[in-house]
């Protein structure tokens, strides 16, 4: 039985478009993972973030799972509240905190 890595390597050799699609999928998942990490770094639950942004908690869960890509407006809203900056190029996906505290809210107000 082939390992996952062996299967991926075989598919990349068979089809250059597979490699491109895989790279795009990895970038999409990276955005989701970085959003979740930043939220957790800020000490927020998905529910608390939903209250701060006006985005429903299930939508935040879908975004963090990588099931859906956020629209630009949604991403700006999340990063504005979380205090983050997104650097996205064809080869890099990096989300970094831009400040130590949440915008306009104290943690106890969120809970």
N, C-alpha and C positions, 0 to 999 in steps of 0.2 A: 504494500500500500504506500502511496506517495504521501509525503508530508505536505503541509500547506505551502511551505516555501518552495518545494520542488514543483508543485502544481503551478504556482505563480510564475516561477522561472520558465517553465515550459510554455505557458500562455504568452509570456512576453516574447519568447523566441518565435512563436507562431504568428503573432500579430502585433505590429508596432502600435496600432490603435489601442490595443489592450493596455499597453504600458502607459500611454497618454491618459486613458480613462482611469487607470489605477492611481496615477499621480494626482489627478483632479479629485478623486474620491478621498485620498489621503489628506489633501489640503482642506477639503470640506470638513472632515472629521477633526482635523487640527483646530479649526475655528471653534467647533463645539466643545472640545476638550479644554481649550484655553478659556472660553467663557465660563465653564463650570469651575475651573481652578480659580479664576479671579473672584467669582461669587463666593466660593468657599474661603478664600483668603480674606475677604471682607467680613466673614462671619455671618453670612446671610443664608437663610433657607430659600428655596425656590418660592415659597409662599411670601416671604418677606420681600424678595425682589419684585414679585408680581405686584404687591401693594405699592411699592415705590415707583414702579414704572407704568402701572396701569395695563400691563400685559398679563394675560391670564396665566396662572401657574402651569396648566397643561401645555400651553404653547412654549413656555420656558423649558419644560421637560423635553418636549420634542426637539427644540433647538439644541439642547445640551446632549441629547442622545445621538445627534447627527442625522436624525430622520428627516429634518427639514433645514434648509439654509435660511438664515434670517434675511429679510428685506433690508435694504440700506437704512431706512428710517428706524426700523426695529433695532438694528445693530447700533445706530447712533444713540438711541434712547438708552439701551442697556449700558453702553460704554460711558455715557454721560453720567448715569447714576452710580455705576461701579468705579468710575474714575480710571478708565483704561484707554489705551491707544492701540489701534490695530495697524500693523504693517503687513501688507499683503502684496506680494509680487508673484511672478510666475514660478519662483523657486522658494519663497519664504512666506510663512504664515506665523506671525508673532504678535501676541497680545500682551502688552505690558501695563502695569499699574502706573498711573501718572500722579497720583497723590495718595496719601495715607488714609484719608477719611472719606466717608460717603458724602456726597453733595447734599447740603441742606438738611441732613437728618442725623440724629444721634441714634446709635444702635438701640437704645431702650425704647425709642419712639417707634421703631420698626416692629419689634416683637409683639 
